[in-house]
Amino acid sequence: MSMCNLSVCLLGKFMKSSGNASAKVMYERAVPPYYYRPKENDHAVLREQWIRAKYERTEFSGETKYPPLAYTTGFYEGLLWKKGKENTQFLKRKFVLSEREFTMTYYNKDNESKGPKAVIPIKDLNATFQPDKIGHPNGLQLIYQDAIHTRNLYVYHESPQEIVTWYNAIRAARYAYLKTAYPTGSDEELIPKITRNYLKEGYMEKTGPQQTESFKKRWFILDSQNRKLLYFKGQLDAEELGAVFIGTESNGYSVKEYIPKHTRGNKWNCGLMVDTPGRQFVFMCEQERDKKEWLDALKHVLSRPMAPQDYTVEANIKYKN
């Protein structure tokens, strides 16, 4: 159904007659601080459900809702289609989100008596919409850190409203966790940390530490908040193959254009190098535009001062490698 259905079109007429400012006061009177307000370039499912939540369901009018809105209760459960770890098949799995325990748990739908398949701490959980990657307009990627790896779960729900409810329920739990972990933190400081989209994703070719090994095509994700460049064999892999910490120039990190002298197995010719205190990483991009985008994104992370927690992330990555 088009976003511009009858109710939305009528709303447009109302806003013209009463003014955008007064309409905003009326329909956004009680938006929770953790509720995601979509931007112009966000995915359609987020933008559409924001409009419907405001104007069709009047979720933010300030009036008492009964039953209460699902993302406000601190507990949510339901079925989501989840991609298998070792294959591309999506199967229904039961997910349970608990703000009290700061966990998200999922079960094998066919036999919950065996216990949960995973108990995910809210502390390390991120959620980002990835419809193109997952191949479904309501596709959501869940990312968390286990004892060894960064883990990816790829899920969707047939209902756009339901998947956005899950997203904002996760954000509500993350917000509650951050308020507990950082009691003096302001909303201005904490809200950007609730969930995040990645600064850059895409394929590059990568060689080994000697720079004479054969180049292999890998899927890369640049997580600017954690200053990590993660790489995977494929874009829907459950676990990363490795990670590169992106520090600052004052700490011995840099990025530049680079064409290696010895190339083997590579198909692409637009090169760049990430130089770290422990190793040089050489990557090849398919096009000059791709290389420029990666250079700009990496330089953006390099330019940001390191926070105290970044040194812990750096040490853990060095230990793993």
N, C-alpha and C positions, 0 to 999 in steps of 0.2 A: 504494500500500500504506500502511496506517495506521502512524503512528509507534509505536503500541502493539502491535507484533507480538509473537510468542511470546518472542523473546529479550529484548525490552525489558521485558515483563511479568514474566518470570522474574527479571530484574535487580532489579525493584522488590521482589520477595519477598526476594532476597538482601540488599538494602540495609536492609530492615526488620529482618532477623535479625542482621546484622553491624554495622549503623550506617552512616550516611551518611559519616562522617569516614573510616572505614577503607576504604570503597568508593572514596572519592575518592583516597586515597593509592594504592590498588591500580591504578586505571584512569587516573589522571592523573599518574603518576610522572614521565613524560618528555614533557610537552607542550612543544613548541618555543616560545620566547618570542614569535615572530611569528605563531603559529597563532591564528586568531581564535576567541575563546570567545564564543559567541552570548549575547545578553541576551534577556530575556523577550519584548521587543517586536520582535526581529529576524525576518526573513522565515523561513518554514517550512523552506525548503531548507537554510538554515544550521543551524537547530536540529536538524533530523532527521539531517543528516550528522555533526554533532557527537556525537550519541548513538550513531550507528552506528560512527563512528570509534573511540569509546571502548570500547563494549561488544561490538560484533559483530566488528570488525576488530582490536581491542586495539592500536591504533596507538601508544598512549602508555604502554605497559606497561614500557618500558625494555629490552625484549628486542630483539636484532638482527633486523632485517627483511631478507629477501632474496626478490625484488629489493628494493632500498631504496625507501622511500616517495617518490613522484614529487616532492613539494614539498620534499624535503630534498637533492636532487641538484645544485641550482644550474643545471639545464638542463631545459627542458621544451618539447615541441612536439606539435602535434596540430591537428585541424580544428575550427573553430567556425563556426556560422552567424552571418554578419555582415550587418547592414542596409546597403543601398546608400546612398551619400552623397546622391544626388539623388532617390531613390525609396524606397518602403517594402518592396521585395523583399529577402528574406534569402537570401544565397548562401554556400556553404561556402568558407572561406578557411583557408589554413594559417598558423598562428601559431607563432613560435619565441621562447622566453624564455631569455635568457642572463644569468646572474648575473655571469659573468666580464667580459662586455662592458657590463653594465648597460644592456641594450637589450631591447625587445620588438619583433619584426619580424613583419609579415604580408605574405603573397604572394597573388597571383591563382592559385587552385588549378589553373586550366586551363593556365597557362603561367608556371611559376616561372622559366624561363630569362630572362625580361625583367627579372628582379631584383625586389626588394621594392617593394610599394606604399607602405610607410611603415616607417621605423626610428624607434621611439619611445624616447626616453631614460627610463630608470627614474627618473631624478632628478625628473621632472615628472609621473609616472604616478599616477593614482588609480583605484580600482575600487570600485564600489558596486552592490549588488544592486537591480535595478529591475524586478521581474516585472510589476507593474501597468502601468507605462509602456510596457514593451517588448511586453507581451501574451503572455509565456511564463513559467511558474513558475520557470524557471532563467535568467531574463534578467539580464545583467550589463552595466553601463555602464562603459566605460573612458574616462577623461578625461586629456588631456595638453595641454601648451602647445607650439604650433609657433612659427615665427618671428613670426607676426602674430596668430593666433587661438587661442582655447581650442577644442580639437577633441574631439568626442564620437564614440566607436564603440559601437554597440549590438550585443551578441553573446549567443548562448545555445548550450547543448549539450543534447541529448536526455537525457543522463545527469546526474542530480543530483550523484552522486559526482564526475563529471568536472569539472563547472563549479565545484564547491567546491575541487577539487584545483587548478584554474587560479587561483582566487582566492587560495589560500594559497601557491601557487608565486610569484605576484606579490608577496604580502606578504613572503615569504622574501627575494626579490630586493631589495625596497624596504628591508627591515631591514638587509641586507648593505650597501646603498648608504649608509644613514644612519650605520651604524657606521664606515664609511670617511670620510664627510664630516664627522662629528662624533665623533672618536675618544674624546673625554672625556665624551661624553653617556652618561647612565645609561639603562637600559631603561625606567625610570619616565618619563624625558623623551622617549625616542625612540619607544616603542611607539604612543602616541597619534598620531604623525605618519605611521605606515606607510600606512594608508588611512583614509578618513573618509566618513561619510555627511553629506549636506548638511543644514544647520540648518533650511532651509525651502525648499520649491519650490511653484510654482503660477502660475496666470494672474493678471495685473493688466493694466489699461489704462494706457498711457503716452502723454504728449504730448511736444512738442518743447521746445527751449530757450527759445522766446518765450512758451510756455504759452498760445498762441493756435492752435497747430496742432491738427489733428484727432487725437483719441485713437485709439490702435490697440492691439488686444489682443496681449499678448506673454507668453511663458513665462519666468518668473524663477527663478533658482537663487541662494540665498545660501550662499556658501562662507565659513564663519566663519574657517577656518584662514588663508585668503589674504585675508580681509577684502574680498571682492569680491561684488557683486550683479550677476550676469550676466543678460542678457536675450536671448531667442531669438524668432524668428517663431513656431515651434511647439515642442512638448515633445520631439520626436525629431530636431531639427535637428542637423546635424553641426558647425556653427560658430555662434558667438554674433554678434549684431548689435552689441553694445556691452557696456560694463561700468561700474559705479559703484564707486569705492573708498569703503569705510566706515571712516573714521578714528576719532578720539576728539573729544569736545567741546572739549578744550583745544587741539586742532589745527584747530578751525573747522568741525566736522561736527555735525549734529544731525538728529533726526527728530521729526515731530509730526503730529497730525491736521490735515487741511487740506482745505477745499472751494474749488476755484478759482472765480474770478468768471466766467471765460469757459470754457465747455465746448462742444466740437464733436465729434460723432461718438461720444461716449461713451454706453455703455448702463448703466454702474454708477455708484453715487452715494456710495460710502464712500471718502473720499480721505485720502491722507497725502502728506507732503513730506519728501524727503531733501535737506538743505541741505549743500552742500560749498563749499569755498573758491572753486571755479571756476564752480559752476552749481547751480541749484535743480532738482530732479527731482520732478515731480508724478505720482502714481500713483492709480488708482481701483480699489477692490476691489468684488467682487460683494456681499459681506455684511459686516456689522459684525464677525462672528466672524473672517473672513479678515483684515480690517484690524487687529484686535487682535493676531492671531497674527504678522502681519508687523511691527507696531510692537514687540512684545515681542522678536522675533528680532533686529531691527535694533538695538534698545537693548542687547541682550545683547552684540553685537559692539562697539558704541560704548563700553561700559563696560570693555572689556578693554584694558589698556595696549598701545601699539604696540611691537613688537619691531624691532630694527635692520633686518631684511630687509623689513619692511612698508613702509618708506620707499622701497625700490626698486620694490616693486609699485605703490605710489602714483604714483611718477614715471613709470613705464611706461604706466599707464592715462591719465594726463594727456597724455602724449606722443601716444598713439593718438587720443585725442579731439580 
